[in-house]
Amino acid sequence: MTDGFLVPGPTATGPLAASVARVAELAIKLGLSHGDVFDVHQLSDASGVPADVVSDLLDGRPAGEPDLQARFLQRFDLLRRTRLKPNGRRYTQQEIADGAGMSRQQAGALINGDRRPTMEHCDAIQRFFGVHAGFLSAEDADALNGALQRTEQRLLQDYAGESDPLERLLLDHGVRGIAWRAAQLPTDKHRDKVTEWLDMLLESVKPTEP
């Protein structure tokens, strides 16, 4: 355990473990503690994954709710508790229904677990609460991995601003997102393909000679 954070166990593999390792490395470069970047409750709010499941997943232990409806109910409840109105109160069923374009009866049935959600329900509720796509439906490990990737992007921006002239240049020109995505590709062959596509796009937008 380091600063209250359990490092991934020796059996932890896959995208989540890779994201944890990258975020941990960036934290060290920025002089941040593990607690700063792996706050269990902040990651729970960002991903919708219950805090105890976040802890287990970060430690490399198998965890999570396999049933889609149960995950939906967990995360819908978290949204209602953490995404509040400007006056600090929860949104009512009627307000959620109106904002998501459904009847109050539909909203109530979803909240109470009397109706299984469709992807259309999830999309509408996610838009209403202003959270990313998949918040209500993604498997727990994938949801946590997405939250860590967003943390990684923020840390990369901080790191670029402090010490990396190339990253700062990319940020200034609004293309760091392209470079960051290309860096996640598994092989040079894939990255070469991105270069080819960019070359083709540049050629297509070049001004023609009079």
N, C-alpha and C positions, 0 to 999 in steps of 0.2 A: 504494500500500500504506500502511495506517495501523495502527501498533501490531501489525504482523504479520498484519493482516487485509486481504485483497484486496477492495476494494469492488466491488459488482456492475458488470459491464461495461455499456457503453451499450446493448447489445442485450438485456440481461436484462429480462424482463417477467413478468407473471403473479403468482400468489399468493406464490411464494417470494420474488421480488424485493420485493414489497410488505411481506412480513413482515420481511425484512432491513432495509428502510428504517425501519419502525416501531421495531424493536428498537434500531437505531443511534440513532434520535432519543431514545428513552427513556434509553439509555446516557449520552448527552450531558447530559440533564436531571439524571441522578443522579450525574454526575461520574465515570462509569466509563469505562475505556478499551475500545476495540474488542476487545482481547485478553481482557478480563474476560467479555464476553458472547458472543464468537464463537470460543471455544476449540475448535479443530477436533476434538481428541480427546474432549472432553466431549460435543460434539454428535454425534460418531460413536457413543459409548457410549449416548447417549440415543435415537438414531434407528435404530441398527443399520447405518447407511450407512458404508462404508469411509472412512477419514480422507482418502484422496486424492480420493475422489469428493466428499466434503464440501467440500474446498478448491476443486475445479473448479466446483461448483454455486454456492458463495458468490461466485466470481469471474464468474459469469454464463456460464460455458462449459457446453455440453451434455455431460452425463456420466451414468453410471449403468448398471446391469445390466438389460437388457430382459427377460431370461428369469426367470420366476417361480422355477423350481427353483434356479437359480444364486443368486438373491437370498436364497432361503430358506436355502441352505447357508451363505452368508456370514454371515447374521444368527444362525443357530443356533450357528455356531461362536463368534461374538462373545458370545452369551449364555453359552455354556459356559465361556468364558475370563473373563468379567467378573462374572457372577452366581454367586458361589461359596457353598459351605456355611459355616456359622458357624466351622468349623475352618480355613477358608481353602482347602479342597480342592474340586476340581470334583465335580459330581454324576456318578455313574456312569450308564451306560446303563440299568441295572436301576432305579435310583432315579428317573430321568426317566420310564421306562416306567410304573412304579408310580404316580408322581404325576400323570401325564397320562392314566392309564387305558388303556394299550395294552400289547401284549406286548413283551418285550425284543427279539424279532426285528423287530417293526415299528419300534421306536425305532432299532435298529441300521441298518435299511435306510434310514431317513430321514437319519440322521447321515452315512451313507456315500454318499448320493446314489443308492442303488439303487432308490428308490421316490419317485415324485412326491408331494409333500404335498397333502392336501386341506385345505379350509378348517377342517374338524373337527380335523385334526391340528394346524393352526396355532393354533386357539383353545385346544386342550387344553395345548399346550406354553407358550403365552403365559400362561395362567392359572397353570401350575406355576411359571414363573419370575417371575410378578408384574409383567409388562410390559403396556403398553396394547394394545388391539385393533389389529390391522394391523401390529404390529411386524415380523412375519416375512414379510409379503406385500406391503405397500404399495410402490409405485414409489419410487425413491430420492428424487426431488425432493419428492414428497408426504410421505415419511417425515421428511426434513429440515425441511420446512415445519411439520410437526406439532411437532417438537422446538423450533423457533423460536417457535411460538405459545405453547408452555408456558413458554418463557423470558420471553416478553412478559407473560404473566399474572403471573409472579413479580415482574417489574420494575414492573408496574402496581401491585401490592400494596405494594411498597417505596415507590413514588412517592406513592401515596395516603397512606401512613403519615407521609411527610415533609412534604408540601406541599399536599395537595388535600383540603380539608374535605369536599367532596361525595363524593369517592371513599372517604374514611374513613367517612362516614355509611353509604354503600352496603355497605362491608365489615362494619360493625358490625351491620347488619340482614341480612346474609347474602344480599344480592341483587346483589352486584357482577357475579357470573357472568351474570345475566340482562342487565344493562346492557352488559356487555362484548360479549356475543353480538349484541345489538341494534345495537351500534355497527359491527359488521362487515357489516351489511346494506347493499346497494348504493345504495338510494334512500330518500328520506323516505316514499314510498308504502309501502315494505316495513315501515319502522319504525312508521308509522301503523297498519298491520295488527296489529303486535305490541301496540300500545296498545289497540286494539279488543278483542283476545283477553284482555288483562289486565283490562279493564273488565268484560267478560262474566264472567270468573272471579270477580272481586271481588263482582259482583252475585249470583253463585250461592252464595257462602259467607257473605253477610250474614245475621246472625241475624234471624229473623222476629219481628215485634212480637207480644207476647202479646195 
